[in-house]
């Protein structure tokens, strides 16, 4: 005789979506027509798909400037800081130049995010 054990796991309740100021969003207007943009001059180069696999850690969030903490009800994913190799430093420099920022201005380190099946994020502030 075969017997089965079935377990149902409840997902954490997600946080409510905060009210957004839509005037700050780049949303199409009711009378906007389509535009023809010039092609981008950028090329995509994939150097490695598993460069950070052993660096992933559970993602954290912050609220109201508080300390970072894990809250799977808000974000259920993993994050890895990308090692600052020469190609990564070139991407950082291009990001600064694209935004018109001076070389001496700091930017955040690049990181990569990974979601497994069932992973999610709700609106939050980092």
C-alpha positions in Angstrom: 0.0 0.0 0.0 1.3 3.4 -0.9 0.8 6.4 1.3 1.5 10.0 0.4 2.1 13.0 2.6 0.9 16.3 1.1 1.9 19.6 2.6 0.6 23.0 1.6 2.8 25.9 2.4 1.2 29.3 2.5 3.0 32.2 0.8 3.8 35.2 3.0 1.3 38.0 2.7 2.6 40.7 0.3 2.6 44.3 1.4 0.1 46.7 0.0 1.1 48.8 -3.0 2.0 52.4 -1.9 0.2 55.3 -3.5 2.3 56.6 -6.4 2.7 60.1 -7.7 2.1 59.3 -11.4 3.3 62.8 -12.5 6.8 61.5 -11.7 6.5 58.5 -13.9 7.4 58.3 -17.6 3.9 57.1 -18.7 2.5 57.6 -22.2 0.0 60.5 -22.4 -3.4 60.1 -24.0 -2.4 62.1 -27.1 1.2 60.8 -27.5 2.0 59.5 -30.9 4.7 56.9 -31.6 8.2 58.3 -32.2 11.1 57.0 -34.2 14.2 56.9 -32.0 17.7 56.5 -33.5 19.2 53.1 -32.9 21.4 52.7 -29.8 25.1 52.5 -30.4 25.6 50.0 -27.6 26.5 46.4 -27.9 25.7 43.7 -25.4 28.6 41.4 -24.3 27.9 38.4 -22.0 31.1 37.6 -20.2 29.8 35.0 -17.9 26.5 33.7 -16.8 27.7 32.1 -13.6 30.2 34.7 -12.4 28.5 35.3 -9.0 26.8 32.0 -8.3 28.7 31.4 -5.1 28.3 35.0 -3.9 24.4 35.1 -3.7 22.8 35.9 -0.4 19.2 36.5 0.6 18.0 39.9 -0.4 17.3 42.5 2.3 15.1 45.6 2.4 15.1 48.9 4.4 12.2 51.1 5.4 12.4 54.7 6.5 16.2 54.8 6.6 16.3 51.9 9.1 18.7 49.0 9.0 18.6 46.4 6.3 16.7 43.2 7.2 15.2 40.2 5.5 11.5 40.3 4.9 10.2 37.5 2.5 6.8 39.1 2.5 8.3 42.1 0.7 11.2 40.6 -1.3 11.9 36.9 -1.8 15.1 36.8 -3.9 18.9 36.6 -3.7 21.5 39.2 -4.5 25.2 39.1 -5.3 27.7 42.0 -5.4 29.5 41.7 -8.8 33.3 41.6 -8.3 35.0 44.8 -9.6 37.0 43.3 -12.4 38.3 45.5 -15.2 35.3 44.9 -17.4 32.9 45.8 -14.5 34.9 48.9 -13.8 34.5 49.9 -17.5 30.7 49.4 -17.2 30.8 51.7 -14.1 32.7 54.3 -16.0 30.3 54.1 -19.0 27.3 54.5 -16.6 28.9 57.6 -15.1 29.6 59.1 -18.5 26.1 58.3 -19.8 24.6 60.3 -16.9 27.1 63.1 -17.4 28.7 62.5 -14.0 32.3 63.5 -13.2 34.8 60.7 -12.6 35.2 61.5 -8.9 31.5 61.0 -8.1 30.7 57.7 -6.5 28.1 55.3 -7.7 26.7 52.1 -6.1 28.5 48.9 -6.9 26.8 46.7 -9.5 24.9 43.7 -8.2 22.8 41.0 -9.7 19.4 39.8 -8.5 18.1 36.2 -8.8 14.5 35.0 -8.3 13.7 31.3 -7.9 10.2 30.0 -8.8 7.8 31.6 -6.4 10.2 34.4 -5.7 8.8 38.0 -5.8 9.2 41.6 -4.6 6.6 44.1 -3.5 7.0 47.8 -3.5 9.6 48.9 -1.0 12.3 51.5 -0.5 16.0 50.7 -0.5 
